[in-house]
């Protein structure tokens, strides 16, 4: 699979000819809404096995082989070249595909209202072949220990047909917000805990959920140890029933990190008790904050490396966003919230606004700016093939268990193509 960044003056016709791929194949792979109008610096995935490299000044077969992790003799043989012959600048070399490694993949999805919308069901169907887990968000724990279930619709059937494990997400959401008061009640009141666990086990058996996932956020710092004790208790019951137990963790960079979202999340203890954890490595750029990448690779790496100091890599799933934000400038704290948009919508917006996409290589994230019809400036940070490949490379470098997406329903076709190219998805 090749990532091609569109240069000024390039057309889909010319790009297709350069790679020897039909135009329609590239348009379909990238779900191009207007194939005749590409955006400068737009990243395209070229649907080929392996990739091509055009020789640049100073290159040798040895340096190219080292760059791509390919045996130099293999590279020479496959391109019908001798090892020591000089390479002509502009020569196209074929790079064979790297072996895929196995990984577990989760995706949350968030039904709204009383039913799962047809578009969300379709998103689940499309993603299911590439998923280990599917996580409807969420079963809200009530103050008496009962559960308020989300609409599920076809989701259990979709999961069963695609050998996907249903993940039962438990939250301390109340009136649409994470509640520290509700969280405190859950982790301290034994009677509430017992009723909740009874409900969890009954519903999990009825609906074939096989992973029980605790996403308790905004807990009181004083409830850190109570949460730890609760998780040990929950793990004993849940594992006895043959279910997995997983947890969601805020993105910490040290054990000493404090705050409403961080103090009560004890990485070391979760690593001991849970079968795996999902690190919420996104929302550095968020709707109420200043414009910046949602998941800049430097901070993401810091969180993952701290997690690795507290638990095995085989228990860590990196969180990944499937969206970006459009901020109105200048940013004013408490001012208008940024608007969430999918990577596909971001590309369409850049095209309509005739904005060239730029790429921040430090943060490994694309962005662009434009002026709307009322004269207001905007800045958009989003995800593309380059940024997602950088995260996949990080997952492989660190040997992590896999990736967890927030959330389905936001089109990003390039992600799924590259996921298939990089990983053999585990089915449980």
N, C-alpha and C positions, 0 to 999 in steps of 0.2 A: 504494500500500500504506500502510495507516495503523497506527500503534502506539497502542493504547489501554491506559491504566493503570487497573485496576479500583479503584473508589472504594467506601467502606463503603456497604452496602445495595444495590449494583448486582447485577443478575442478567444472565445471558446473554440472556434474553428482552428485557430493556430495552436492552441494548447493541446487539443485533441490530436492534431497531426504530430506534434513534438513527441507525444508519448505513444502514438500508434493505437489510440483508444477511440472508439466512436463517440461523437459529441453527445449523443443521447445517453450513453452510459455515464458520462461525467455529470450531465444535467440531472439524471435520475439519482445518482449516488448522493449528490449534494442538495437534492430537492430544490433546484434553482427555480425561483418563481418567475424570473425574467432572464433566460439564458443569453439573450442578446445584449444585456447591459450588466457587465461585470463591474465590481467595485475595485478600484485600485487598492492593492494590499489585502484583498480578500483571500483567505486561505481556502483552497479547494482540496478535497481528497480525490486522488486519481485511483480508480479501482483496478489496480494491477497487482499481480503476485510479485512480491519483492519491490524494488524501486530502481530508479535510474539516477546516475550522477554524471554531470558534465565536468570534464577535467578543467581545472583552473591552473594558472601559472604557479609553478613550484610544486605541483602535485607529483607523486609517484605512486606506483601500485602499492608499495609498502605503507605509505602514509594514508592512502585511501582505505586499505584493508584494516589498518589499525583504527581508523575513525569509525568504521562500521562494524568492527568486531568480527571480521571475516578472515579466514585463512588466505594468505596472499596467493598460494598456489591455486586454491579454488577460484579466487577472483580472476587470476590470469587465465586459467583453463576455460572458465565459463564465457570469457570475452575474447577467446582465441588470441591471446597476447603472450609474448615471451616476458619473463620476469624482469629483464634488464633493459628492455627497449624504452626509449623516451616516449612520453605520452604527449600527444598533440592537444594543445589547448582547444577546448570545445568538443573533444571526443566524448561520446556518450557511452558510459559503462553501465552494465547491468549489475545490480547488487542483489544477491539472493536473499530471501526472507530469513530473518532470525527465528530460531525455535521459539514457539510460544510456551509460556509457563502457566501453570494452573492458578486460578484465583477464584475466590468467592465474591459474588456481586449481589448487592442489595439495592433495592429502590423503594423509597417511600412514595406513597401517593396520598393525596388529601381530598377525599370526596367532600363536596359542599352540599348543604341542604339535606333533603330527605332521601336522595337516591344518587347512585353513581352515574354521572353523565355519560352519554354514548362516547363522547370524545375521550374521556378518561379511561373508559373500558377499552377503547381501541388502542390507546397508548400502552395500557397494560398488556394487551395481546401482542403488540409489536415488540415490546421489550422482553416479554417472558422467555423467549428462547435464550436470551443472554443473561438471565438472572438465576441466582441461587435462592434468593429470598425476595418476597414481595411483602411490603409493610404498609397496610392501610393505617392511616393516621387519623384518629387514635381512639383507643378505648379509654374514656375519661373516668378516673376513679372518683366515686361520689363519697361524701362525708360519712356515709354509713357502711362503706366498704363495697357497695354494689358498683356495677360498671355501666356506663353509658356508651353503647357500641356505635361505631360509625356505620353508615350504610355500606354494604358489601356487594350487593348486586351479583354480577357474574364473577367476581374476583376469585372466590374459592374454586370455581370450575376452571377458570383460566389457569390458576396455579396448578391444579391437579393434572390438566392436560399437558402442561409443559414441564412437569417434574420440578416445580418450584415450591420451596418451603414457605408456608405462610408465617409471617412474623407478627405476633400479637403485641402491638405497641401500647404500653400503659403509661398514662401521663397524669400529672397533677394540674391539668388545665381546668380552669373554672371561669365561666363567663368570657371565654376566649383568651384568657391570660394564664400564664403559669403562676400558681398561688403558693407562696411560702407558707401560708397558714394551713392550707390543705395538705401540703407536703409534710409539714410538722405533725399533723394529726396522723397521717399514714405511717410515718416511720416511728412514732412513739406509742400509739394506741394498739395494744395487742389484739383487742377484740376486733377493731377495724381491719387489722392485718389479716386475721384469720378468716373473716368473712370475704375479704378481697381475694385471698389465695384460693378459697373454696370456689368463688365465682370464676376466677381465672382458669382453674383446672377443668371445671365443668364446661365452660364455653370453648376452651381449647379442644377438648375431646369432641364436642358437638360439631365444631366447624373445621376441625383438622388443622388447627394452628399447632406448629411443632417447635417454634422458638418463642419464648416469652421475653419480651424486651422492655426494660424499665427505662423510661425517658423522664426522670424526675428532675426538673430544672428550677432555678431560682429558689433553692432551698436555703433555709437559715444557716449561717455558718455554724451556729451552735448545734445543729442537727447532723453534723458530719459523722460522728460516731454512731448515732442512732440509725442513720442510713446504712452504715456498714453492717451493724448488727442485723438490721432487717434483711439486707441482701443475703447474708449467710443463712438466715432462717428460710428465706424464699428459695434459695438454691437447694437446700436440703429437700424441701417438698417437691419442687419442680423437677429436679433430677430423679427423684424417686419415681415420678410418673413417666420418666423417659423423655422429657422435653429438654431442649437446650435453653440456656439462660444467657441473655446478652444485655448490655447497658449502653446508653448514650452518654458521652462525656464532653463537657465543655473544653475548648481548646487551650489547655494550660501549657506553660513552658517550664514550670518548676513546681515542686511540692509546696513551696512557700507562697505561691501565688494566691492571693485572697480576693474576696469580692462576692457579691450576691450570686454570681453565676459559677464561681470557681471553688470556694473554700470547701463546700460539702462534697465535692467530687474527689475521692481518694483513689488516684490512679493505681497505686500499688495494690490496694485491697481489691479493687474491681478486677485487676489482672489475675488475682488469686482465685476469686470466686466465680467470675463469669466465664462462659465458654469463649466469648469474644466480646470486644467493645467496638463501638462506632465513635470515632472522634469527629466532632463537628467542626472540621477544618474549613470553615467558610464564614461569611458575614463580617470580614474585616471592613469591607465596603458594604454598608447596609442602608436601608431606605431612609433612616433618620440621621445618618451621619454624613461626613464630607465625601466627595467623590474620590474613590480609590478602587483598586481591584477587589472583587469579592473574595478571592482566595489567592493572594500573592504567594508565589512559591517559596520565598524565603521564610515568612512566618509559618507557612504550612510545614516546611521541613523542621523548623524549630520545635513545633508541637510534636511531630512524629518522633524526633530524636529524643525528646524528653520522655515520651511514652515508652520508647525502647529501653530506657534506663530503668523502667519500673515493671515491665512485663515482656513476655516473648513476642517477637514479630508475628508469630502465627496466631496471636490473639487480636491483632490490630487491623481494623478496617478504616481506611482513610475516607473521610467525608468529602464529597464533591458536589458543587452546585451545578445545576443545569439552567442557569439564568444569569442575567446581568441587570444593571440599573441605569436609568436615564435621569441624571440630575439637572435641575435648573440652576444656572449660575447667576450671581455669586451665591455660594452656599451660605446660608444663615441658620445657625442653630435654632431649632424650633420652627423653622420655616417650612416651605412645601416639602413633602416627602418625595423621595425619588420614586420613579415608576419602574416596577419590575418588567423585564421583557426577556423573551427567549433569544438564544443566539441567532435563530433564523429571522426573528423580527428585527434584531439589531442590524443584520446585513441589509434587510429590505429598507430600514430607516436610513442607513448610510447611503443607499442607492438613491432614494427619493430626495434626500437632502444634498446629493452630490458631494458627499464628504469622503475624503480619502481616509482609509483606516490606517492607524499607526499601531506599532507594537512595542511594548515596553519589555526589553529583554531581561532586565533585572527582575521584574515581577513576573515575567512570562505571562503577559496578558495583553489583549488587543483593546483599543479604545479609539474614539473619534469625537470631534466636536462639531456642532452645527448651530445655526441661528434659526429659531422658529418664525412663524408668520407674524408674531407680535413683536419681533425684534429681540427676544430673550435668547441668551446663549445657553447651550446645553453641553454636557459632557456625558458620554456613554462608555461604561466599562462592561465588557461581556466576555464570553468564552469562545474560542474557535479551535480548529484542529491543532494548531501549534501549542496552545495553552494546555489542552487536554493531553496531548502526547507528552508534554513535559511532566505532567502529573503521573502518567502511566510509567514513564521512565523512573520517577522517584519511587513509586510502589515497587518496581522490580529491583531497583538499587538497594532498597532497605529490606527486601524480602517479606513484605507485609502479606497478611492474609488475603486482603482484597480491597474493594471499593464500595462505598455506600452513597447512593445518589439522593439528593434532595432537589427536586422531586419530579415524578413523571407528569406529563401533560404539557411540557414546554419543549417544542420541537428542537432537536439538535442531532440531525442524522449523522453528522460526521463522528460524533462521539461513539455511536454504536458500531460504525464501520471500523474505527480504530481499535475499539475494545475487542472486536472479533479478531483483528490482525495481531494484537498483542497478547491475548490471553485465551486459554482454554477454560471456559467457565465450568466450575464444579457444580454438579447436580447432586443433591442429597437424596 
